[in-house]
Structure formats: C-alpha cells, structure tokens
C-alpha cells in the first residue's frame, strides 16, 4: 500500500505524521518527496546512505547543421526555445525535456545532453528504507526527482511525504497512491488550505482521511466539513509540549511515547479498512 501524506500549508505536521507512521508500521519505505526542503532525514537519521544523481535532458544545437528553419521553435508549446541572432536559444527553466525539438529537426542538428537537477539518497533507519529526493538550488521543478524517487517504492508499506500545498508536484505524488492522509491544523488558515488538498484528492478520486494535528480544542468548521463530506477523522493529535520538545530535538515520537505509537498504529489500521 502507498500512503500519501499531504497538508495544505507548511508547518501543519505533515512530516511528523509521515515519519511516525513509517516507524509505527515497523517495516516500511519512507519517501521524502518534499524535494525543496526534505527534512524527514533529520528525524530518521538514515545510515549506510547511498546517493545517485538525477538528470533531465536539454537540447543542444549544432550550429554547423542548423539552417534556421525554426521548426524546433514552432514545435515547442512551452516556449522554451527562441531563434535570435541567427541561432536557437533555450530557456532551461521551462523546458519539459520532451525531446520533440530533436524529433522535428530536419537536419539532425539537435541532440540531448544530461542536465543535473538534484540527487536521491537511500539509506536505512532500522527496518525502514529511507528515500530522500533533493532539488539542486535554483532549479525550477522538482518533478523529475519526485518521479525517480517514487520508482524506488517496493512491496513494503510506502509512506510518501508530499510537498506542502496542491501544486503539480503534489499531484505527481498522489497519482499512484492508494490512500491520502490530509494533515490539518484546527485554525481558520489551516482549514482554508486543507480544503485545497481535499479538492485535489477528490479530483484524483483517492480515498482519504484526516489527521488533525496540534489540537487543543475542536475547530467547528473543520469538524463540520469532515462530517458533511463523510471524511473520516483518523485521529486528533493533541497540542502537547512533550511532542513539541521531541520534535525540536529531531526525535521520533513513536519511539519515545508508547501511547502515541499505538495511536499511529491505529491510524494505519483505520486506513487499511478505507482502501477499496
């Protein structure tokens, strides 16, 4: 089973929930797809880490073969190519590495060259396989890294730590997931952003449940929304100074608090009955 853990905003506790679910499962694969700011490894502290680069392909132009026909420029729907000063020029930030420009070039003047965009690290925290994607600074999109990281999922329970929000990178994480956990803060701001990720999961027809985090009192609009949409609340995790202290030290709650460990196990048990 692949479980995607989402939140509408940063700081809601998405990574905390994802990491502790993996630990509570006992044997699992944790994939950190929040490639701009991956921090699950700060808690899991994987050992025997191996690293591999991630590349995209960018077009490269042979000036001697190029006749200036502009077919490559006309083909690119993303406007990643222009023809200026009698030669083609590329904007790598918007190139989608589709290879179409090389296919339509009648002179064979375009080849594709690897362009490093990030890395993937793989290690272990006990029986948990820890996979971390990391985007190089300045790169526009982390989707190539997310795709390569998700390919490393195996037959174990897989917990996917998604980027915050509801952009294309989140959709990439959710598309092949079996279930979505929506982590929400019981505040007006948290509820507003929670509705965006719920809409995304619904559009992709994914079964989902809610974990309300940092809860000191019920937030009526969130509770009512879940009730009206028959959205199961898997747990309401308390606003607990001990939890905050453990997290601030990079400790894993499920390894230090047996009660909360059992609650994360109950979340997993509840999810098992929610997958069709």
C-alpha positions as CSV (number, residue, x, y, z in Angstrom):
1,X,0.0,0.0,0.0
2,X,1.2,3.5,-0.8
3,X,0.0,6.2,1.6
4,X,0.5,9.9,0.5
5,X,0.6,12.3,3.4
6,X,-0.4,15.9,2.4
7,X,-1.0,19.2,4.0
8,X,-2.3,22.5,2.6
9,X,0.5,24.5,4.2
10,X,3.9,24.1,5.7
11,X,4.2,23.6,9.4
12,X,1.0,21.6,9.8
13,X,2.9,18.5,10.9
14,X,2.9,16.5,7.6
15,X,6.4,15.2,8.0
16,X,5.9,14.4,11.7
17,X,2.9,12.3,10.8
18,X,4.6,10.6,7.8
19,X,7.8,9.7,9.8
20,X,5.9,8.3,12.7
21,X,3.6,6.3,10.6
22,X,6.6,4.6,9.0
23,X,8.1,3.9,12.4
24,X,4.8,2.6,13.8
25,X,4.5,0.2,10.9
26,X,7.7,-1.5,11.9
27,X,8.8,-2.3,8.4
28,X,8.2,0.3,5.7
29,X,9.6,2.6,3.0
30,X,9.6,6.3,3.6
31,X,9.9,8.5,0.6
32,X,10.5,12.2,1.1
33,X,9.2,14.0,-2.0
34,X,9.3,17.5,-0.4
35,X,12.4,17.9,-2.5
36,X,12.9,21.6,-2.0
37,X,13.1,21.2,1.8
38,X,13.4,17.5,2.7
39,X,13.6,17.1,6.5
40,X,12.4,13.6,7.2
41,X,16.0,12.5,7.3
42,X,16.6,14.9,10.2
43,X,14.3,12.6,12.3
44,X,15.1,9.2,10.8
45,X,18.8,9.8,10.5
46,X,19.4,7.1,7.9
47,X,22.6,5.0,7.9
48,X,24.5,3.4,5.0
49,X,23.3,6.2,2.8
50,X,24.0,5.9,-0.9
51,X,23.5,8.8,-3.3
52,X,22.7,9.0,-7.0
53,X,22.2,12.0,-9.3
54,X,19.0,12.9,-11.2
55,X,19.3,14.3,-14.7
56,X,16.9,15.8,-17.2
57,X,17.7,16.1,-20.9
58,X,18.2,19.5,-22.5
59,X,18.6,20.2,-26.3
60,X,22.0,21.0,-27.6
61,X,22.4,22.7,-31.0
62,X,25.0,22.0,-33.7
63,X,25.5,25.4,-35.3
64,X,27.0,23.9,-38.4
65,X,24.0,21.8,-39.2
66,X,21.3,24.3,-38.1
67,X,19.7,26.1,-41.1
68,X,17.5,28.4,-39.1
69,X,14.2,26.7,-40.2
70,X,12.7,27.4,-36.8
71,X,10.7,24.1,-36.8
72,X,12.0,23.4,-33.3
73,X,10.8,26.8,-32.1
74,X,7.4,26.4,-33.6
75,X,7.0,22.9,-32.2
76,X,7.7,23.9,-28.5
77,X,4.4,24.5,-26.9
78,X,6.1,25.6,-23.7
79,X,8.0,28.4,-25.5
80,X,11.3,27.1,-24.2
81,X,13.0,27.9,-27.5
82,X,13.5,31.1,-29.4
83,X,15.6,31.9,-32.5
84,X,17.7,35.0,-32.0
85,X,20.8,36.3,-33.8
86,X,20.6,33.5,-36.3
87,X,20.7,30.7,-33.8
88,X,18.3,28.9,-31.4
89,X,18.4,29.7,-27.7
90,X,16.9,27.7,-24.9
91,X,15.3,28.7,-21.6
92,X,16.1,25.6,-19.5
93,X,13.7,26.6,-16.7
94,X,10.6,25.9,-18.9
95,X,12.0,23.1,-21.0
96,X,10.0,19.9,-20.3
97,X,12.6,17.5,-21.8
98,X,10.0,16.0,-24.1
99,X,12.6,15.6,-27.0
100,X,10.2,16.9,-29.6
101,X,12.5,19.5,-30.9
102,X,15.1,16.9,-31.8
103,X,12.4,14.8,-33.5
104,X,11.2,17.6,-35.8
105,X,14.6,19.0,-36.7
106,X,15.1,18.0,-40.4
107,X,18.9,18.5,-40.3
108,X,19.6,16.4,-37.2
109,X,21.1,19.5,-35.6
110,X,19.7,18.9,-32.1
111,X,20.9,16.3,-29.6
112,X,20.0,15.9,-25.9
113,X,22.5,16.4,-23.2
114,X,22.1,15.4,-19.5
115,X,21.4,18.3,-17.1
116,X,21.8,17.5,-13.4
117,X,18.8,18.8,-11.3
118,X,19.2,17.0,-8.0
119,X,20.0,13.9,-6.1
120,X,18.3,10.9,-4.4
121,X,19.7,9.5,-1.2
122,X,18.8,6.0,0.0
123,X,19.6,4.7,3.5
124,X,18.0,2.8,6.4
125,X,16.6,3.5,9.8
126,X,16.4,0.1,11.3
127,X,13.9,-1.8,9.1
128,X,12.7,1.4,7.4
129,X,14.1,2.2,4.0
130,X,14.6,6.0,3.8
131,X,14.5,7.6,0.3
132,X,15.1,11.3,0.1
133,X,14.9,13.5,-3.0
134,X,16.7,16.8,-3.0
135,X,16.4,19.5,-5.7
136,X,19.5,21.5,-6.6
137,X,19.3,25.2,-5.7
138,X,17.9,27.3,-8.5
139,X,16.1,24.5,-10.4
140,X,12.6,25.4,-11.3
141,X,10.9,22.0,-10.9
142,X,11.3,19.0,-8.6
143,X,9.0,16.7,-10.6
144,X,11.9,14.7,-12.3
145,X,13.3,13.9,-8.8
146,X,9.9,13.0,-7.4
147,X,9.3,10.6,-10.3
148,X,12.6,8.9,-9.8
149,X,12.2,8.7,-6.1
150,X,8.7,7.1,-6.4
151,X,10.1,4.5,-8.7
152,X,12.1,3.1,-5.8
153,X,8.9,2.1,-3.9
154,X,8.8,-1.6,-3.1
155,X,6.3,-4.2,-1.8
156,X,6.5,-2.8,1.7
157,X,4.1,-0.2,3.1
158,X,5.2,3.0,1.5
159,X,4.7,6.4,3.1
160,X,5.0,9.3,0.7
161,X,5.9,12.6,2.4
162,X,4.5,15.1,-0.2
163,X,5.4,18.8,-0.7
164,X,3.0,21.2,1.0
165,X,0.2,22.7,-1.0
166,X,-1.6,21.4,-4.0
167,X,0.7,22.2,-7.0
168,X,1.8,19.9,-9.8
169,X,4.5,18.3,-7.6
170,X,1.8,17.2,-5.1
171,X,-0.3,15.8,-7.9
172,X,2.7,13.7,-9.0
173,X,3.0,12.2,-5.5
174,X,-0.7,11.4,-5.2
175,X,-1.4,10.0,-8.7
176,X,-0.3,6.4,-7.8
177,X,-1.1,6.5,-4.1
178,X,-3.7,4.1,-2.7
179,X,-4.8,6.4,0.1
180,X,-4.3,10.1,1.2
181,X,-3.9,11.4,4.7
182,X,-4.7,15.0,4.9
183,X,-2.9,16.7,7.9
184,X,-4.8,19.7,9.0
185,X,-4.4,22.4,11.7
186,X,-7.5,23.4,13.6
187,X,-7.3,27.0,12.6
188,X,-9.0,29.2,10.0
189,X,-5.8,29.4,8.0
190,X,-5.2,25.7,8.3
191,X,-8.8,24.9,7.3
192,X,-8.7,27.1,4.2
193,X,-5.6,25.3,2.9
194,X,-6.9,21.9,4.0
195,X,-9.8,22.3,1.6
196,X,-7.4,22.8,-1.4
197,X,-5.7,19.5,-0.8
198,X,-9.0,17.8,-0.2
199,X,-10.2,19.1,-3.6
200,X,-7.1,17.7,-5.2
201,X,-7.5,14.2,-3.7
202,X,-11.2,14.2,-4.7
203,X,-10.4,15.2,-8.3
204,X,-7.9,12.3,-8.4
205,X,-10.6,10.0,-6.9
206,X,-8.4,9.0,-4.0
207,X,-9.8,7.7,-0.7
208,X,-8.6,9.9,2.1
209,X,-8.9,10.6,5.8
210,X,-7.9,13.4,8.1
211,X,-5.4,13.8,10.9
212,X,-6.0,16.9,12.9
213,X,-2.7,18.0,14.4
214,X,-1.8,20.3,17.3
215,X,-5.3,20.3,18.6
216,X,-6.1,21.9,21.9
217,X,-9.9,22.4,21.1
218,X,-12.2,21.4,18.3
219,X,-12.4,23.8,15.4
220,X,-16.0,23.6,14.4
221,X,-15.8,24.5,10.7
222,X,-13.2,21.7,10.1
223,X,-15.2,19.2,12.1
224,X,-18.4,20.1,10.2
225,X,-16.7,19.9,6.9
226,X,-15.5,16.4,7.5
227,X,-18.9,15.4,8.7
228,X,-20.7,16.8,5.6
229,X,-18.3,15.2,3.3
230,X,-18.2,11.8,5.1
231,X,-14.5,12.3,5.6
232,X,-13.1,10.1,8.4
233,X,-11.1,11.8,11.1
234,X,-8.4,9.2,11.7
235,X,-7.1,10.9,14.8
236,X,-6.9,14.2,16.7
237,X,-3.3,14.6,17.9
238,X,-3.0,16.9,20.9
239,X,-1.1,20.1,21.2
240,X,1.5,18.5,23.6
241,X,4.6,20.2,25.0
242,X,6.3,16.8,25.1
243,X,5.7,16.2,21.4
244,X,7.0,19.7,20.6
245,X,10.1,19.1,22.7
246,X,10.9,15.7,21.0
247,X,10.3,17.2,17.5
248,X,12.6,20.2,18.3
249,X,15.4,17.7,19.1
250,X,14.8,15.7,16.0
251,X,13.5,12.7,17.9
252,X,10.8,10.4,16.7
253,X,7.7,10.5,18.8
254,X,6.6,6.9,18.1
255,X,10.0,5.7,19.5
256,X,9.6,7.6,22.8
257,X,5.9,7.6,23.6
258,X,4.2,4.2,23.6
259,X,0.7,5.8,23.8
260,X,1.3,7.9,20.6
261,X,2.9,4.9,19.0
262,X,-0.3,3.0,19.4
263,X,-2.3,5.9,18.0
264,X,-0.2,5.9,14.8
265,X,-0.7,2.1,14.6
266,X,-4.4,2.7,14.9
267,X,-4.3,5.2,12.1
268,X,-2.7,2.6,9.9
269,X,-5.3,0.1,10.9
270,X,-8.1,2.6,10.1
271,X,-6.6,3.2,6.7
272,X,-6.5,-0.5,5.9
273,X,-10.3,-0.6,6.1
274,X,-10.6,2.6,3.9
275,X,-8.9,1.3,0.8
276,X,-11.2,-0.2,-1.8
